[in-house]
Amino acid sequence: MKEFPPVIKHPYGEKSAIEALKNPFEDWTALLKFLEIDKSVKEVEWAKPGSIEGLKVLHSFLNDRLKHFHDKRNNPNEQALSNLSPWFHFGKLSFSNLYMKNYYTFMLYLHIFHHVFICVR
């Protein structure tokens, strides 16, 4: 069995972990000047922040637009898209949430179908 090599002191000094993690832009005014922000671009009004708002959009997609998605998704004049990209991008929804929501919706429809068309007859 080989021995471990000896520990060598790092040649770049002994910064503390806190100092190493410090934000180089402690001055927020300097940070805002550093960033190139186009102030003429207005805030998006249709996308509200948060997971609950994302779930509301998911719910409206599943109930209102999903049935038209296959045929009309490439037509910009139709409201057939999910519009879920902002919530996926910022991690407020996940694809596993979407899968589970679709699964449970399908199972609910299957249960209703079974009850109405099989049990009632």
C-alpha positions in Angstrom: 0.0 0.0 0.0 1.3 3.4 -0.9 1.6 6.2 1.6 -0.3 9.4 1.1 2.0 12.3 0.0 2.8 15.0 2.5 0.4 18.0 2.8 2.0 21.0 1.1 1.1 24.6 2.2 -0.8 26.4 -0.5 1.5 29.0 -2.1 -1.1 31.8 -2.4 -1.5 32.8 1.2 -4.0 32.0 3.9 -7.3 33.8 3.1 -10.1 32.9 5.4 -13.1 31.1 3.9 -15.2 34.2 4.7 -12.9 36.5 2.9 -12.7 34.2 -0.1 -16.5 34.1 -0.4 -17.0 37.9 0.0 -18.9 39.6 -2.8 -16.5 41.8 -4.8 -19.4 44.2 -5.4 -20.3 45.2 -1.9 -21.2 48.6 -3.3 -24.6 48.1 -5.0 -24.4 51.4 -6.7 -21.1 50.4 -8.4 -22.6 47.1 -9.3 -25.6 48.7 -11.0 -23.3 51.0 -12.9 -21.1 48.0 -13.9 -24.1 46.1 -15.4 -25.4 47.1 -18.8 -29.1 47.3 -18.1 -31.5 48.5 -20.8 -33.9 50.6 -18.8 -36.2 51.0 -21.8 -37.3 47.3 -21.4 -40.4 47.1 -19.3 -41.3 44.4 -16.8 -43.3 41.4 -18.0 -46.8 41.7 -16.8 -48.3 38.3 -17.7 -45.8 36.2 -15.7 -46.2 36.6 -12.0 -43.4 35.3 -9.8 -43.6 32.2 -7.5 -44.5 28.5 -7.6 -48.2 29.1 -7.0 -48.5 31.4 -10.0 -46.6 28.8 -12.1 -49.1 26.1 -10.9 -52.0 28.4 -11.9 -50.5 28.7 -15.4 -50.0 24.9 -15.5 -53.6 24.4 -14.4 -54.9 26.8 -17.1 -52.8 25.1 -19.7 -54.0 21.6 -18.8 -57.7 22.7 -18.7 -57.8 25.2 -21.5 -55.0 25.0 -24.0 -53.7 21.4 -23.9 -56.5 20.2 -26.1 -55.4 22.6 -28.9 -51.6 22.2 -28.4 -51.1 19.5 -30.9 -52.8 21.3 -33.8 -52.2 24.9 -33.0 -48.9 25.2 -31.2 -47.1 26.6 -34.3 -49.8 29.3 -35.0 -48.8 32.5 -33.2 -52.4 33.8 -33.4 -53.7 31.0 -31.2 -53.4 30.6 -27.4 -52.2 27.0 -27.5 -48.7 27.2 -25.8 -48.1 26.3 -22.2 -46.3 29.6 -21.4 -44.5 27.7 -18.6 -40.9 28.5 -19.6 -40.3 31.3 -17.0 -41.3 29.0 -14.1 -39.1 26.1 -15.4 -36.2 28.4 -16.1 -36.1 29.9 -12.6 -36.9 26.6 -10.9 -40.3 27.4 -9.6 -41.7 24.3 -11.4 -40.0 21.1 -12.4 -40.7 18.6 -15.1 -41.5 16.0 -12.4 -44.2 18.4 -11.2 -45.6 18.6 -14.7 -45.5 14.8 -15.1 -47.2 14.2 -11.8 -49.9 16.8 -12.5 -50.6 15.3 -15.9 -50.6 11.8 -14.4 -53.1 12.7 -11.7 -55.3 14.6 -14.2 -55.3 11.6 -16.5 -56.2 9.3 -13.6 -59.0 11.6 -12.5 -60.4 11.7 -16.1 -60.1 7.9 -16.2 -62.0 7.6 -12.9 -64.7 9.9 -14.1 -65.0 8.0 -17.5 -65.2 4.7 -15.6 -67.9 6.0 -13.3 -70.0 7.7 -15.9 -69.7 5.2 -18.8 -69.1 1.9 -17.1 -70.7 2.0 -13.6 -73.8 4.0 -14.5 -74.9 1.6 -17.3 
